[in-house]
């Protein structure tokens, strides 16, 4: 009989430990990567070119995949083009309710990472690199939602 209370106590401690410690906290790199992607998308939404620019690597390149008439098309944009589009285009004409952003850090290996950004109108797959101590977006492949 004395074992039953001890067993219950141990099971309670184990369950509490799993609830409190079971969810992994993001690493400092994952937190910094998420902040970089947030600067990228929120800079775009707000028309804040400097915020977007600080998220981009000097060799940034974006591939946009779209579809028309049943055919896939691909266009490219450099970081300079992206920043100028935001600088001269101003805030995006998109209702606040459609400014969804779901950021997932897919992988971090050393100074390279990949992330996924899901918005209401497109999905971005991003490659990032740690550059001079900060995470920067090197490339994006964007697929417009159907």
Buried (B, 14 or more C-beta within 10 A) or exposed (E): EEEEEEEEEEEEEEEEEEEEEEEEEEEEBBEBBBBBBBBBBBBBBBBBBEBBBBBBBEEBBBBBBEEEEEEEEEEEBBBEEBBBBBBEEEEEEBEEEEBEBEBEBEEBEEEEBBBBBBBEEBBBBBBBBBBEEBBBBBBBBBBEEE
